């Protein structure tokens, strides 16, 4: 499992853009709807045995949203294209502090 700490997340028209931290490295994050279909791209390669992985955004208490997304390889940023996550963020933007990626 990969744990990204959300350090900044701002809304820009129809998407969210910000910064996450993973093991003291900082990466840009872009979260948007499924205009291109469901997509997960990471700023580094992982060896996912299944193409689909669980992506969960969570906050204090029991606050969370998750979606199964197809892992599409490496990118400069952490890219998440998911209607469920983007729409939930629209209502809970300042309440989420972690993005978890769970894969086999």
Buried (B, 14 or more C-beta within 10 A) or exposed (E): EBEBEBEEBEBEEEBBBBBBBBEEEEBBBBBBBBEEEBBBBBBEEEEBEEEBBBBBBBBEEEEBBBBBBBBBEEBEBBBBBBEBBBEBBEEBBEBBBBBBBEBE
